[in-house]
Amino acid sequence: MAERKIPLRKCIGCGEMKDKRELVRIVRNKEGEISVDLVGKKPGRGAYICKDVACLEKAQKAKRLERAFSSKIEPEIYDTMRRELVE
């Protein structure tokens, strides 16, 4: 039996390629709302980040999420994501 290929995704914080299941998906839907997708099934544009607050800080500082979603992200959204990553 052939080995299954492990899907890899790049963390927008640290830039490392990691197993998709080790990362958290952040989604922007059609209405422009940004949320954390812990299941990985929400519809919309997705970006991946490590389950580490330091990676979120790097992504926020370099505005990588804003670039990935081509939209302005409010500080409250980063606070919400920070809380969800800590849980």
Residue, then its C-alpha position, 0 to 999 in steps of 0.5 A: m500500500a502506498e504511503r499517504k502524502i502529508p499536506l504541508r502548509k507554510c506558517i505566515g508567522c515564521g515561514e516554516m513549512k509544517d504539517k497542515r494538522e499542526l497549524v491553525r487556519i485563519v479565514r476571511n469569508k465573502e463578507g470580509e469577516i476574519s475568524v480562526d478556523l480550528v476545524g479547517k472546513k470554513p469557506g473562504r480564503g485561508a492562511y495558516i499560522c502555528k499554534d504559537v502566539a509568537c508567530l501571530e505577533k510576527a505576522q501582525k508586525a509584518k502585516r502578513l495577514e493583511r497582505a494574505f487577505s488584501s484587507k485591513i485587519e483591526p487590532e481587536i481581531y488580533d486580540t481575539m485570535r491571540r485568545e483562541l490560540v492560547e486556549 
